[in-house]
């Protein structure tokens, strides 16, 4: 994210941009799908499906240096 940097002086009341650690956003989505089908006879078919999803919208709301990455929001979800 342009203009966004981590705080070099964490734990103090001051913000000092660390140009060696640029801020970033990270959004990922992972889907592990399993589908099993079995046809017992010509008119009898059985299907089982399962979907596990892990998502994260990490380091949200980093806006051109107005919020440092360590003060941003992470929204991890799974289901």
HELIX and SHEET records of a PDB file:
HELIX    1   1 UNK A   69  UNK A   71  5                                   3    
SHEET    1   A 2 UNK A   5  UNK A   7  0                                        
SHEET    2   A 2 UNK A  17  UNK A  22 -1                                        
SHEET    1   B 3 UNK A  26  UNK A  41  0                                        
SHEET    2   B 3 UNK A  44  UNK A  60 -1                                        
SHEET    3   B 3 UNK A  73  UNK A  78 -1                                        
END                                                                             
